[in-house]
Amino acid sequence: MRSEVNVTVEGQAFSFSLEGREVLANEVARNWLDAQFVELECEPIRASGKLLLADKVVAIAREAGARRFADAAWGTAFAAAASAALGKKTVLVDADALSVTY
């Protein structure tokens, strides 16, 4: 099974292969996502304020924008964290449509 994360943001598509990379521990991945959520000053997507893990991934992608994903190192770090935290080898993040699919 292939291991990759695809992100669509600001109408641009980015693909990050995780083949051959060491899988992050779930806690390490969640901590990285938490730090990015705070650093990028993300807001919960749901009006209730409830923040699901998938929502956090989408919010980070949306706030990061195409500029951050163009940086291969940051994009790959995001992909590794998202994949490990969500527990899925293949993830599609559509920040424009506010969705995550596996």
C-alpha positions in Angstrom: 0.0 0.0 0.0 1.4 3.4 -0.9 1.9 6.0 1.8 1.2 9.6 0.8 -0.6 12.7 1.7 -2.2 14.9 -0.9 -3.2 18.5 -0.1 -5.4 20.9 -2.1 -5.2 24.5 -0.9 -5.8 27.8 -2.7 -6.6 25.8 -5.8 -3.2 24.2 -5.9 -2.4 20.5 -5.4 0.5 19.2 -3.4 1.6 15.6 -3.0 4.0 14.2 -0.4 5.2 10.6 -0.5 6.0 9.0 2.8 7.4 5.8 1.3 10.6 4.8 3.1 10.1 7.4 5.9 10.0 6.4 9.6 6.4 6.6 10.9 6.1 9.2 13.6 4.8 8.1 17.0 1.1 9.2 17.5 2.0 11.5 20.4 4.9 13.2 18.4 2.6 13.7 15.5 -0.2 15.2 17.6 2.3 17.5 19.4 3.6 18.8 16.0 0.0 19.5 14.9 -0.8 21.2 18.1 2.2 23.4 17.8 1.4 24.4 14.2 -2.2 25.0 15.2 -1.1 27.6 17.8 1.7 29.0 15.6 -0.5 29.6 12.6 -3.3 31.0 14.9 -5.8 28.6 13.6 -9.5 28.7 14.6 -11.8 25.8 15.1 -13.8 25.1 11.9 -17.0 24.1 13.7 -19.3 26.8 15.1 -19.6 24.7 18.3 -15.9 25.1 18.9 -15.4 21.4 19.0 -12.1 20.4 17.5 -11.8 17.0 16.0 -8.3 15.8 14.9 -9.4 15.9 11.2 -10.6 19.4 11.7 -7.3 20.4 13.1 -5.5 19.0 10.1 -7.8 20.9 7.7 -7.4 24.2 9.7 -3.6 23.9 9.7 -3.6 23.3 5.9 -5.9 26.2 5.3 -3.9 28.6 7.4 -0.6 27.4 6.1 -1.7 28.1 2.5 0.1 27.2 -0.7 3.2 29.1 0.3 4.0 26.8 3.2 3.2 23.7 1.2 5.6 24.8 -1.5 8.3 24.3 1.1 9.0 20.6 0.7 10.4 20.2 4.2 7.4 21.8 5.9 5.0 20.0 3.6 6.6 16.6 4.3 6.6 17.3 8.1 2.9 18.1 7.8 2.2 15.0 5.8 4.1 12.8 8.2 2.3 14.3 11.2 -1.2 14.1 9.6 -0.7 10.5 8.5 0.6 9.3 11.9 -2.0 11.3 13.9 -4.9 10.1 11.8 -3.5 6.6 11.6 -3.9 6.4 7.8 -1.3 5.7 5.2 -3.1 7.7 2.5 -4.8 11.0 3.3 -6.4 13.6 1.1 -6.8 17.0 2.7 -8.9 19.5 0.8 -8.5 22.8 2.7 -10.6 24.6 0.2 -13.6 22.3 0.8 -12.7 21.8 4.5 -12.5 18.0 4.2 -10.3 15.1 4.9 -10.7 11.7 3.3 -8.7 8.4 3.6 
